[in-house]
């Protein structure tokens, strides 16, 4: 095979691409290795990461920049003292205070155990964190846990009604698996993970327990955690499968609150809603339940499970999210489990985790810092121009789809033209007063990181709950401005590109436009294509769940997307438990978006090149 000619040093951007190739590989045999082999040979997966790609590299660079911002004592914003900036930096400072975290030890978790009424695993001694069965009340446990956004048995949130995207509505969905997915509990390939999960729980309980010696209690805890895992396995069997969860039409079930309560009579739904929302909620109010078949089965499972085991399980669910927010022994337990779960022997450095946590808690404040310091001022205008090129390219492909009838094709064009693009950040964060007002209820102590974390979970929940019954806010952002990511929102027919992704190698004003279209242009095409994948295509141009496809076109789409399912089913991943095939049905939305995004970005660049012949930079070899 003939090697690719070298690029002159005057074209460093192109040279970087050439250096990423592995020219010893025939692209017809393995295009991935040909295109990426050179890059892979020069990269090392950093500590705390199970994978590494260009998204991770940009994210790391953004985190390093935010670390400098958070470490500064300056809390002014546009010449004004900013309480939002001060709280953000205090949150980061508290996270980095290992001495204080170490001094508190296990006490924050022990306090949670007491607050939630004790752990049956600890016996009946209340002073030692034990449990009194006479105090058992599942509704009160769920109220307390949901107030800190821990959701055993069901997730509840407020969001746009899929069939009336202009209004917000309360929504419910199955929840409760510590390993997240039913598949994680099944088969020999998962045995090590399930065993590691059991050890994590038993050691956590042993570290928290006061009284018996560690070794003897650990043996007891292992037995009890096997019971907890068996309970979770039973729950996994009644979960609605992930493949069925991908169909927004099949999962949409609107009903009155009292109907949902009848599905799950183990909980006083009226009391639960009143305590969570702070007001009496009419039982006739409509809600959406995405997994109605789950709740009667869950009721049967709970009715046939000892109360002691239910509370053992509940306490473990409640403690898990907080293990890496306390002292080193618990972080080490979590790290040991992560090594089994993802092959990562270490956690990321403390500063990286604290930057991520601060951005998650104060995303709009960190976004304001990031945008003011990092983002070029002309980025939005240039990005919007590229998005228009990508939209035009997509619309231009519609006549090529001979399997699509004229009526469906015209509606697809209308939907594409109606897509709203948002770039950079929400404009309101540029107003220091608005930013301070948004975080006015956030309570932060620079010396109490665990409490800060609890407070911000509650703060975020309260903001969400306030949206109930109100018109849906189409200007709301679901990612922080510094995120190296993008998304399509089907309920608002929007594509959103945070500021954080507008960095090399995705975009730079000094890069050739061929690379910009191949980078951020492909991401733009990817997100736009999500509006027409096997899920997004079921929403109309207004963001409402509505079948706008003619029957024949819909059937043709299913047949053609089935070919992509079959293709990806052939790809495999090697694991200790054997060869695992990709689930082509589950990955279908992303596969459609990846392939569509690449084609659209290429066509968009060709169109741009025709309109700008004088600006083309030719590769010198």
VEXDREN-2710 file (C-alpha; in Angstrom, 1 decimal):
% VEXDREN-2710
k/r/px/py/pz
1/UNK/0.0/0.0/0.0
2/UNK/1.4/3.4/-0.9
3/UNK/2.0/5.8/2.0
4/UNK/0.2/9.1/2.1
5/UNK/2.4/12.0/1.1
6/UNK/3.6/14.1/4.0
7/UNK/2.1/17.5/4.6
8/UNK/4.4/20.5/4.8
9/UNK/5.0/22.0/8.3
10/UNK/3.2/25.1/7.1
11/UNK/-0.1/23.3/7.4
12/UNK/0.0/22.1/11.0
13/UNK/-3.7/21.4/11.2
14/UNK/-3.5/19.0/8.2
15/UNK/-0.3/17.5/9.5
16/UNK/-2.0/16.6/12.7
17/UNK/-4.6/14.6/10.8
18/UNK/-1.9/12.8/8.8
19/UNK/0.0/12.0/11.9
20/UNK/-3.2/10.4/13.3
21/UNK/-3.3/7.8/10.5
22/UNK/-1.8/4.4/10.7
23/UNK/-0.7/4.0/7.1
24/UNK/0.4/0.4/7.6
25/UNK/-3.3/-0.6/7.7
26/UNK/-5.3/-1.0/4.6
27/UNK/-8.5/1.2/5.1
28/UNK/-10.5/-1.4/3.1
29/UNK/-9.6/-3.9/5.8
30/UNK/-9.9/-1.7/8.9
31/UNK/-10.8/1.9/8.3
32/UNK/-10.9/2.7/12.0
33/UNK/-7.3/1.6/12.6
34/UNK/-6.2/3.4/9.4
35/UNK/-7.9/6.6/10.5
36/UNK/-7.1/6.6/14.2
37/UNK/-4.2/4.2/14.7
38/UNK/-1.5/6.9/14.7
39/UNK/-3.4/8.9/17.2
40/UNK/-4.0/5.9/19.5
41/UNK/-0.3/5.1/19.5
42/UNK/0.5/8.6/21.0
43/UNK/-2.2/8.6/23.6
44/UNK/-2.3/7.3/27.1
45/UNK/-5.6/6.9/29.0
46/UNK/-5.1/9.2/32.1
47/UNK/-5.7/8.2/35.6
48/UNK/-9.3/7.8/36.5
49/UNK/-10.6/7.4/32.9
50/UNK/-11.9/4.2/31.3
51/UNK/-11.8/5.7/27.8
52/UNK/-10.1/8.5/26.1
53/UNK/-11.1/10.5/23.0
54/UNK/-11.0/14.0/21.6
55/UNK/-14.1/14.9/23.6
56/UNK/-12.2/14.0/26.8
57/UNK/-9.2/16.0/25.7
58/UNK/-11.2/19.2/25.2
59/UNK/-13.1/18.5/28.4
60/UNK/-9.8/18.2/30.3
61/UNK/-8.6/21.5/28.8
62/UNK/-11.8/23.2/29.9
63/UNK/-11.5/21.8/33.4
64/UNK/-8.0/23.1/33.7
65/UNK/-9.2/26.5/32.7
66/UNK/-12.0/26.4/35.2
67/UNK/-9.6/25.2/38.0
68/UNK/-7.8/28.5/37.5
69/UNK/-11.0/30.4/37.7
70/UNK/-12.3/28.7/40.8
71/UNK/-8.9/29.1/42.5
72/UNK/-9.0/32.9/42.1
73/UNK/-10.1/35.0/45.1
74/UNK/-11.8/37.5/42.7
75/UNK/-15.6/37.1/43.0
76/UNK/-16.6/40.1/40.9
77/UNK/-18.5/39.8/37.6
78/UNK/-18.6/42.6/35.1
79/UNK/-17.4/45.0/37.8
80/UNK/-19.9/43.9/40.4
81/UNK/-19.5/41.7/43.5
82/UNK/-21.2/38.5/42.6
83/UNK/-22.7/36.3/45.3
84/UNK/-23.2/33.6/42.7
85/UNK/-19.4/33.6/41.9
86/UNK/-18.6/33.6/45.6
87/UNK/-20.8/30.6/46.3
88/UNK/-19.4/28.8/43.3
89/UNK/-15.8/29.3/44.5
90/UNK/-16.7/28.4/48.1
91/UNK/-18.3/25.2/46.9
92/UNK/-15.0/24.3/45.0
93/UNK/-12.9/25.3/48.0
94/UNK/-15.0/23.1/50.3
95/UNK/-14.6/20.2/47.9
96/UNK/-10.8/20.6/47.9
97/UNK/-10.6/20.7/51.7
98/UNK/-9.4/17.1/52.3
99/UNK/-8.4/17.9/55.9
100/UNK/-11.9/18.9/56.8
101/UNK/-13.5/16.0/54.9
102/UNK/-11.1/13.6/56.7
103/UNK/-11.8/15.1/60.1
104/UNK/-15.5/14.4/59.6
105/UNK/-14.8/10.8/58.6
106/UNK/-18.0/8.7/58.3
107/UNK/-20.1/11.0/60.4
108/UNK/-22.1/12.5/57.5
109/UNK/-23.2/9.1/56.4
110/UNK/-24.0/8.0/60.0
111/UNK/-26.1/11.1/60.4
112/UNK/-28.0/10.1/57.2
113/UNK/-28.7/6.7/58.6
114/UNK/-30.1/8.2/61.8
115/UNK/-32.1/10.8/59.9
116/UNK/-33.8/8.1/57.8
117/UNK/-34.7/6.0/60.9
118/UNK/-31.9/3.6/61.1
119/UNK/-30.6/0.5/59.2
120/UNK/-32.0/-2.9/60.2
121/UNK/-28.6/-4.4/59.4
122/UNK/-27.3/-2.6/62.5
123/UNK/-29.8/-4.3/64.7
124/UNK/-32.3/-2.7/67.1
125/UNK/-30.0/-0.4/69.0
126/UNK/-31.2/3.0/67.8
127/UNK/-28.2/4.9/69.3
128/UNK/-25.9/2.7/67.1
129/UNK/-27.9/3.4/63.9
130/UNK/-30.3/0.4/64.4
131/UNK/-33.9/0.2/63.3
132/UNK/-37.2/-0.1/65.2
133/UNK/-39.7/-1.9/63.0
134/UNK/-42.6/-0.1/64.6
135/UNK/-41.4/3.1/62.9
136/UNK/-41.6/1.6/59.4
137/UNK/-43.5/3.8/56.9
138/UNK/-42.5/3.4/53.3
139/UNK/-44.3/6.7/52.2
140/UNK/-42.3/8.8/54.7
141/UNK/-39.0/7.1/53.6
142/UNK/-39.7/7.9/50.0
143/UNK/-40.6/11.5/50.9
144/UNK/-37.4/12.0/52.8
145/UNK/-35.2/10.3/50.1
146/UNK/-36.8/12.2/47.2
147/UNK/-36.2/15.5/49.0
148/UNK/-32.5/14.8/48.5
149/UNK/-33.1/13.4/45.0
150/UNK/-32.6/9.8/45.9
151/UNK/-35.3/7.8/44.1
152/UNK/-35.8/4.1/45.0
153/UNK/-38.8/2.6/43.2
154/UNK/-39.6/5.5/40.9
155/UNK/-38.1/8.7/39.4
156/UNK/-40.4/11.7/39.4
157/UNK/-39.7/15.0/37.6
158/UNK/-41.5/17.9/35.9
159/UNK/-41.1/18.3/32.2
160/UNK/-42.9/19.2/29.0
161/UNK/-45.9/17.0/28.1
162/UNK/-44.9/14.9/25.1
163/UNK/-48.3/15.5/23.4
164/UNK/-48.6/19.1/24.5
165/UNK/-45.1/20.5/24.6
166/UNK/-46.3/23.9/25.6
167/UNK/-47.2/22.7/29.1
168/UNK/-45.3/21.1/32.0
169/UNK/-46.6/18.0/33.7
170/UNK/-45.4/15.7/36.5
171/UNK/-43.9/12.5/35.2
172/UNK/-43.1/9.1/36.7
173/UNK/-40.8/6.2/35.7
174/UNK/-39.4/3.0/37.1
175/UNK/-36.3/3.2/39.2
176/UNK/-34.4/1.4/42.0
177/UNK/-31.6/-0.8/40.5
178/UNK/-28.2/0.0/42.1
179/UNK/-26.5/-1.3/38.9
180/UNK/-28.9/0.8/36.8
181/UNK/-29.8/-1.8/34.1
182/UNK/-31.3/-5.2/34.4
183/UNK/-28.7/-6.6/32.1
184/UNK/-26.0/-5.9/34.7
185/UNK/-27.4/-8.6/36.9
186/UNK/-27.5/-11.3/34.2
187/UNK/-25.0/-13.9/32.9
188/UNK/-21.5/-15.1/33.7
189/UNK/-19.9/-12.0/32.3
190/UNK/-21.6/-9.9/35.0
191/UNK/-20.7/-12.2/38.0
192/UNK/-17.6/-10.2/39.0
193/UNK/-19.6/-6.9/38.9
194/UNK/-22.4/-8.3/41.0
195/UNK/-20.0/-9.8/43.5
196/UNK/-18.0/-6.5/43.6
197/UNK/-21.3/-4.6/44.2
198/UNK/-22.1/-6.9/47.1
199/UNK/-18.6/-6.4/48.7
200/UNK/-18.9/-2.6/48.2
201/UNK/-22.2/-2.6/50.2
202/UNK/-21.0/-5.0/52.9
203/UNK/-17.8/-3.0/53.5
204/UNK/-19.6/0.3/53.6
205/UNK/-21.9/-1.1/56.2
206/UNK/-19.0/-2.5/58.2
207/UNK/-17.2/0.8/58.1
208/UNK/-20.3/2.6/59.4
209/UNK/-21.2/0.1/62.1
210/UNK/-20.3/0.7/65.7
211/UNK/-20.2/-2.2/68.2
212/UNK/-19.1/-5.6/67.0
213/UNK/-15.6/-6.1/65.6
214/UNK/-15.2/-5.4/61.9
215/UNK/-14.5/-8.9/60.7
216/UNK/-17.5/-10.6/62.3
217/UNK/-19.9/-7.8/61.3
218/UNK/-18.5/-7.9/57.7
219/UNK/-19.5/-11.6/57.4
220/UNK/-23.0/-10.7/58.6
221/UNK/-23.2/-7.8/56.2
222/UNK/-22.1/-10.0/53.2
223/UNK/-25.1/-12.4/53.9
224/UNK/-27.5/-9.5/54.2
225/UNK/-26.2/-7.8/51.1
226/UNK/-26.8/-11.1/49.2
227/UNK/-30.4/-10.7/50.2
228/UNK/-30.4/-7.1/49.0
229/UNK/-28.9/-8.2/45.6
230/UNK/-31.5/-11.0/45.3
231/UNK/-34.2/-8.4/45.9
232/UNK/-32.7/-6.1/43.2
233/UNK/-32.5/-9.1/40.8
234/UNK/-36.2/-9.7/41.4
235/UNK/-36.8/-6.0/40.6
236/UNK/-34.8/-6.2/37.5
237/UNK/-37.1/-9.0/36.2
238/UNK/-40.1/-6.7/36.3
239/UNK/-38.4/-3.7/34.7
240/UNK/-39.8/-2.6/31.3
241/UNK/-36.9/-3.6/28.9
242/UNK/-34.8/-0.8/27.6
243/UNK/-35.7/-1.6/24.0
244/UNK/-39.4/-0.9/24.8
245/UNK/-38.4/2.3/26.6
246/UNK/-37.0/3.7/23.4
247/UNK/-40.5/4.1/21.8
248/UNK/-42.0/7.4/23.0
249/UNK/-45.4/6.5/21.6
250/UNK/-45.6/3.1/23.4
251/UNK/-44.4/4.5/26.7
252/UNK/-46.7/7.6/26.8
253/UNK/-49.5/7.0/29.4
254/UNK/-51.4/10.0/30.7
255/UNK/-53.6/9.4/33.7
256/UNK/-55.0/11.0/36.8
257/UNK/-52.8/11.0/39.9
258/UNK/-55.2/8.7/41.7
259/UNK/-54.8/6.1/38.9
260/UNK/-51.1/6.0/39.5
261/UNK/-51.7/5.8/43.2
262/UNK/-53.9/2.7/42.6
263/UNK/-51.1/1.1/40.7
264/UNK/-48.7/1.5/43.7
265/UNK/-50.9/1.4/46.8
266/UNK/-47.9/0.7/49.0
267/UNK/-47.4/4.5/49.0
268/UNK/-49.8/7.2/50.0
269/UNK/-49.4/9.2/46.8
270/UNK/-51.5/12.1/48.1
271/UNK/-49.2/12.6/51.1
272/UNK/-46.1/12.1/49.0
273/UNK/-47.1/14.8/46.5
274/UNK/-48.1/17.2/49.2
275/UNK/-44.8/16.9/51.1
276/UNK/-42.7/17.1/47.9
277/UNK/-44.5/20.0/46.3
278/UNK/-45.5/21.8/49.5
279/UNK/-49.2/22.0/48.7
280/UNK/-52.2/19.7/48.3
281/UNK/-52.2/18.2/44.8
282/UNK/-55.6/17.2/43.5
283/UNK/-55.9/13.5/42.9
284/UNK/-57.6/14.3/39.6
285/UNK/-54.5/16.1/38.3
286/UNK/-53.1/14.5/35.2
287/UNK/-49.6/12.9/35.2
288/UNK/-47.6/10.8/32.8
289/UNK/-46.4/7.3/33.8
290/UNK/-43.9/5.9/31.4
291/UNK/-43.8/2.4/32.9
292/UNK/-47.3/1.6/34.2
293/UNK/-46.7/-2.2/34.0
294/UNK/-43.8/-1.9/36.5
295/UNK/-45.8/-0.6/39.4
296/UNK/-48.4/-3.3/40.0
297/UNK/-45.5/-5.9/39.8
298/UNK/-43.5/-3.8/42.2
299/UNK/-46.4/-3.7/44.6
300/UNK/-46.6/-7.5/44.5
301/UNK/-42.9/-7.8/45.1
302/UNK/-42.9/-5.5/48.1
303/UNK/-46.0/-7.2/49.6
304/UNK/-44.0/-10.5/49.5
305/UNK/-40.8/-9.0/50.9
306/UNK/-40.0/-8.6/54.6
307/UNK/-40.1/-5.0/55.8
308/UNK/-36.6/-5.4/57.3
309/UNK/-35.2/-6.3/53.8
310/UNK/-37.1/-3.4/52.2
311/UNK/-35.4/-1.0/54.6
312/UNK/-32.0/-2.7/54.2
313/UNK/-32.3/-2.1/50.5
314/UNK/-33.6/1.4/50.9
315/UNK/-30.8/2.5/53.2
316/UNK/-28.2/1.1/50.7
317/UNK/-29.9/3.0/47.9
318/UNK/-29.9/6.2/50.0
319/UNK/-26.1/5.9/50.9
320/UNK/-24.7/5.0/47.5
321/UNK/-24.7/8.5/45.9
322/UNK/-22.7/10.0/48.7
323/UNK/-19.8/7.5/49.1
324/UNK/-17.3/9.7/47.2
325/UNK/-18.4/12.8/49.1
326/UNK/-17.0/11.7/52.5
327/UNK/-13.5/10.6/53.8
328/UNK/-10.9/8.5/52.0
329/UNK/-11.9/5.0/53.2
330/UNK/-15.2/5.3/51.5
331/UNK/-13.7/6.8/48.3
332/UNK/-11.3/3.8/48.3
333/UNK/-14.2/1.4/48.5
334/UNK/-15.9/3.0/45.6
335/UNK/-12.6/3.0/43.6
336/UNK/-12.2/-0.7/44.2
337/UNK/-15.7/-1.3/42.8
338/UNK/-15.0/1.0/39.8
339/UNK/-11.9/-1.0/38.9
340/UNK/-14.2/-4.1/38.6
341/UNK/-17.0/-2.3/36.9
342/UNK/-15.1/-0.2/34.3
343/UNK/-11.5/-1.4/34.6
344/UNK/-10.4/1.9/36.0
345/UNK/-8.0/1.3/38.9
346/UNK/-8.0/4.9/40.2
347/UNK/-10.4/7.9/40.5
348/UNK/-9.5/11.1/38.6
349/UNK/-7.4/13.6/40.5
350/UNK/-9.3/15.4/43.2
351/UNK/-9.2/18.8/41.5
352/UNK/-10.8/17.3/38.3
353/UNK/-13.6/15.8/40.4
354/UNK/-14.1/19.0/42.3
355/UNK/-14.3/21.0/39.0
356/UNK/-16.9/18.6/37.7
357/UNK/-18.9/18.7/40.9
358/UNK/-18.8/22.5/41.0
359/UNK/-19.9/22.8/37.3
360/UNK/-22.7/20.3/38.0
361/UNK/-23.9/22.3/41.0
362/UNK/-23.4/25.8/39.7
363/UNK/-23.5/25.3/36.0
364/UNK/-24.8/28.7/35.0
365/UNK/-22.3/30.5/37.3
366/UNK/-19.4/28.4/36.0
367/UNK/-20.7/29.0/32.5
368/UNK/-20.7/32.7/33.0
369/UNK/-17.0/32.5/34.2
370/UNK/-16.1/30.3/31.3
371/UNK/-17.8/32.4/28.6
372/UNK/-16.3/35.6/30.0
373/UNK/-12.8/34.2/30.1
374/UNK/-12.5/31.6/27.3
375/UNK/-15.1/31.9/24.5
376/UNK/-14.2/34.2/21.5
377/UNK/-16.9/36.9/21.1
378/UNK/-17.6/36.1/17.4
379/UNK/-18.2/32.4/17.9
380/UNK/-22.0/32.5/18.0
381/UNK/-22.4/34.2/14.6
382/UNK/-20.0/31.9/12.9
383/UNK/-21.6/28.8/14.5
384/UNK/-25.1/29.9/13.4
385/UNK/-23.9/30.3/9.8
386/UNK/-22.6/26.7/9.9
387/UNK/-25.8/25.4/11.4
388/UNK/-27.7/27.0/8.5
389/UNK/-25.4/25.3/6.0
390/UNK/-26.0/22.0/7.8
391/UNK/-29.8/22.5/7.8
392/UNK/-29.8/23.3/4.1
393/UNK/-27.7/20.2/3.4
394/UNK/-30.1/18.0/5.3
395/UNK/-33.1/19.5/3.4
396/UNK/-31.2/19.0/0.2
397/UNK/-31.0/15.3/0.8
398/UNK/-34.8/14.8/1.2
399/UNK/-35.5/14.6/-2.6
400/UNK/-32.9/11.8/-2.7
401/UNK/-35.0/9.6/-0.4
402/UNK/-37.1/7.9/-3.1
403/UNK/-38.7/5.7/-0.4
404/UNK/-40.3/8.8/1.1
405/UNK/-43.6/10.1/-0.3
406/UNK/-44.1/13.8/-1.2
407/UNK/-46.4/14.5/1.8
408/UNK/-44.0/13.1/4.4
409/UNK/-41.0/14.7/2.6
410/UNK/-42.7/18.1/2.8
411/UNK/-43.4/17.7/6.5
412/UNK/-39.8/16.7/7.1
413/UNK/-38.7/19.8/5.4
414/UNK/-41.0/21.9/7.5
415/UNK/-39.7/20.3/10.7
416/UNK/-36.1/20.8/9.7
417/UNK/-36.7/24.5/8.9
418/UNK/-38.5/24.9/12.2
419/UNK/-35.6/23.5/14.3
420/UNK/-34.4/26.2/16.7
421/UNK/-30.7/26.4/17.3
422/UNK/-29.1/27.6/20.5
423/UNK/-25.4/28.3/20.7
424/UNK/-23.1/29.1/23.6
425/UNK/-25.1/29.9/26.7
426/UNK/-28.5/31.3/27.8
427/UNK/-28.3/35.1/27.5
428/UNK/-29.6/35.8/31.0
429/UNK/-26.4/34.6/32.6
430/UNK/-24.6/37.7/31.2
431/UNK/-26.6/39.7/33.7
432/UNK/-24.9/39.6/37.1
433/UNK/-28.0/40.5/39.0
434/UNK/-30.1/37.7/37.3
435/UNK/-27.3/35.2/38.1
436/UNK/-27.2/36.2/41.7
437/UNK/-31.0/36.0/41.9
438/UNK/-31.0/32.5/40.4
439/UNK/-28.7/31.2/43.2
440/UNK/-30.1/33.3/46.0
441/UNK/-31.6/30.3/47.8
442/UNK/-28.4/28.2/47.5
443/UNK/-26.8/27.8/50.9
444/UNK/-23.0/27.2/50.8
445/UNK/-20.5/26.9/53.6
446/UNK/-16.8/26.9/52.5
447/UNK/-16.0/24.3/55.2
448/UNK/-18.9/21.9/54.8
449/UNK/-18.7/20.1/51.5
450/UNK/-21.0/17.2/52.3
451/UNK/-23.8/19.5/53.5
452/UNK/-23.2/21.8/50.5
453/UNK/-23.7/18.8/48.2
454/UNK/-27.0/17.9/49.9
455/UNK/-28.1/21.5/49.8
456/UNK/-27.5/21.8/46.0
457/UNK/-29.3/18.6/45.3
458/UNK/-32.3/20.0/47.1
459/UNK/-31.8/23.4/45.5
460/UNK/-31.9/21.9/42.0
461/UNK/-34.9/19.8/42.8
462/UNK/-36.9/22.8/44.1
463/UNK/-36.2/24.7/40.9
464/UNK/-37.6/21.8/38.9
465/UNK/-40.7/21.3/41.1
466/UNK/-41.6/25.0/40.6
467/UNK/-42.2/24.3/36.9
468/UNK/-45.3/22.1/37.6
469/UNK/-48.4/23.3/35.8
470/UNK/-46.5/26.2/34.2
471/UNK/-46.0/26.8/30.5
472/UNK/-42.9/24.8/29.3
473/UNK/-39.8/27.0/29.1
474/UNK/-38.4/26.5/25.6
475/UNK/-35.4/28.7/26.5
476/UNK/-34.3/26.4/29.3
477/UNK/-30.8/24.7/28.9
478/UNK/-30.3/21.1/29.9
479/UNK/-26.5/21.3/29.8
480/UNK/-24.1/23.7/31.4
481/UNK/-22.4/26.2/29.1
482/UNK/-18.9/24.7/29.7
483/UNK/-20.0/21.2/28.6
484/UNK/-18.1/19.5/25.8
485/UNK/-21.3/18.1/24.3
486/UNK/-24.5/19.0/22.4
487/UNK/-28.1/17.7/22.3
488/UNK/-31.4/17.6/20.5
489/UNK/-34.6/18.3/22.5
490/UNK/-37.5/16.7/20.8
491/UNK/-40.2/18.5/22.9
492/UNK/-38.9/21.9/21.8
493/UNK/-37.5/20.8/18.4
494/UNK/-34.2/22.4/19.4
495/UNK/-30.5/21.7/18.8
496/UNK/-28.2/23.0/21.5
497/UNK/-24.5/23.5/21.4
498/UNK/-22.8/24.7/24.6
499/UNK/-19.8/27.0/24.6
500/UNK/-17.5/24.3/25.8
501/UNK/-17.5/22.3/22.6
502/UNK/-16.3/25.2/20.5
503/UNK/-12.6/24.4/20.9
504/UNK/-10.0/22.5/18.8
505/UNK/-10.3/20.0/17.2
506/UNK/-14.1/20.6/16.9
507/UNK/-13.9/24.3/15.9
508/UNK/-11.5/27.2/15.7
509/UNK/-11.6/30.3/13.5
510/UNK/-8.0/29.6/12.4
511/UNK/-8.7/26.1/11.3
512/UNK/-9.6/25.3/7.6
513/UNK/-13.4/25.1/7.1
514/UNK/-13.0/21.5/6.0
515/UNK/-11.9/20.7/9.5
516/UNK/-14.6/22.8/11.1
517/UNK/-17.3/21.1/9.1
518/UNK/-15.7/17.7/9.9
519/UNK/-15.6/18.6/13.6
520/UNK/-18.4/20.7/14.9
521/UNK/-20.3/20.5/11.6
522/UNK/-20.6/16.7/12.1
523/UNK/-21.8/17.3/15.6
524/UNK/-24.4/19.7/14.3
525/UNK/-25.5/17.2/11.7
526/UNK/-25.6/14.5/14.3
527/UNK/-28.0/16.5/16.6
528/UNK/-30.2/17.6/13.7
529/UNK/-30.5/14.0/12.5
530/UNK/-31.7/13.0/16.0
531/UNK/-34.9/14.9/15.1
532/UNK/-35.5/12.2/12.4
533/UNK/-34.1/9.0/14.1
534/UNK/-36.4/6.2/15.3
535/UNK/-37.4/8.3/18.3
536/UNK/-37.1/11.9/17.2
537/UNK/-39.1/11.3/14.0
538/UNK/-42.2/10.7/16.1
539/UNK/-42.3/14.4/17.3
540/UNK/-43.7/17.1/14.9
541/UNK/-42.2/20.5/14.1
542/UNK/-43.8/21.9/17.3
543/UNK/-42.3/19.2/19.5
544/UNK/-45.5/17.3/20.0
545/UNK/-45.6/13.5/20.0
546/UNK/-47.6/13.0/16.9
547/UNK/-47.4/10.6/13.9
548/UNK/-46.9/12.9/10.9
549/UNK/-45.5/10.1/8.6
550/UNK/-47.6/8.5/5.9
551/UNK/-48.0/4.8/6.6
552/UNK/-45.8/3.6/3.7
553/UNK/-43.0/6.0/4.5
554/UNK/-43.0/4.9/8.1
555/UNK/-42.8/1.2/7.0
556/UNK/-40.0/2.0/4.7
557/UNK/-38.1/3.8/7.4
558/UNK/-38.4/0.8/9.7
559/UNK/-37.1/-1.6/7.0
560/UNK/-34.1/0.6/6.2
561/UNK/-33.3/1.3/9.8
562/UNK/-33.5/-2.4/10.4
563/UNK/-30.5/-2.8/8.0
564/UNK/-28.5/-0.5/10.4
565/UNK/-29.6/-2.6/13.4
566/UNK/-28.4/-5.8/11.6
567/UNK/-25.1/-4.1/10.8
568/UNK/-24.3/-3.0/14.3
569/UNK/-25.4/-6.3/15.8
570/UNK/-22.3/-7.8/14.0
571/UNK/-19.9/-5.6/16.0
572/UNK/-18.5/-7.2/19.2
573/UNK/-16.7/-6.3/22.3
574/UNK/-14.4/-8.7/24.2
575/UNK/-14.9/-9.0/27.9
576/UNK/-13.7/-11.3/30.7
577/UNK/-17.0/-13.2/30.4
578/UNK/-16.6/-13.7/26.6
579/UNK/-17.7/-11.9/23.4
580/UNK/-20.5/-9.4/23.7
581/UNK/-22.4/-8.2/20.6
582/UNK/-23.5/-4.6/20.3
583/UNK/-27.3/-4.3/20.8
584/UNK/-28.1/-2.7/17.5
585/UNK/-31.7/-1.9/18.5
586/UNK/-30.5/0.0/21.6
587/UNK/-27.8/1.9/19.8
588/UNK/-29.9/2.7/16.8
589/UNK/-30.7/6.4/17.5
590/UNK/-27.0/7.2/18.0
591/UNK/-26.0/5.1/14.9
592/UNK/-28.5/6.9/12.7
593/UNK/-27.3/10.3/14.1
594/UNK/-23.6/9.4/13.6
595/UNK/-24.1/8.2/10.0
596/UNK/-26.5/11.0/9.1
597/UNK/-24.4/13.7/10.7
598/UNK/-21.3/12.7/8.8
599/UNK/-23.1/12.7/5.4
600/UNK/-24.8/16.0/6.1
601/UNK/-21.6/17.7/7.3
602/UNK/-19.8/16.6/4.2
603/UNK/-22.6/17.9/1.9
604/UNK/-22.7/21.2/3.9
605/UNK/-19.0/21.7/3.4
606/UNK/-19.2/21.0/-0.3
607/UNK/-22.0/23.7/-0.5
608/UNK/-19.9/26.1/1.5
609/UNK/-16.8/25.4/-0.6
610/UNK/-18.7/26.2/-3.8
611/UNK/-19.8/29.5/-2.4
612/UNK/-16.3/30.4/-1.1
613/UNK/-13.8/29.3/-3.7
614/UNK/-11.3/32.0/-2.9
615/UNK/-11.0/31.0/0.8
616/UNK/-10.1/27.3/0.2
617/UNK/-6.8/26.3/1.7
618/UNK/-5.1/23.6/-0.3
619/UNK/-2.9/21.0/1.4
620/UNK/0.8/21.4/0.4
621/UNK/2.6/18.1/0.0
END
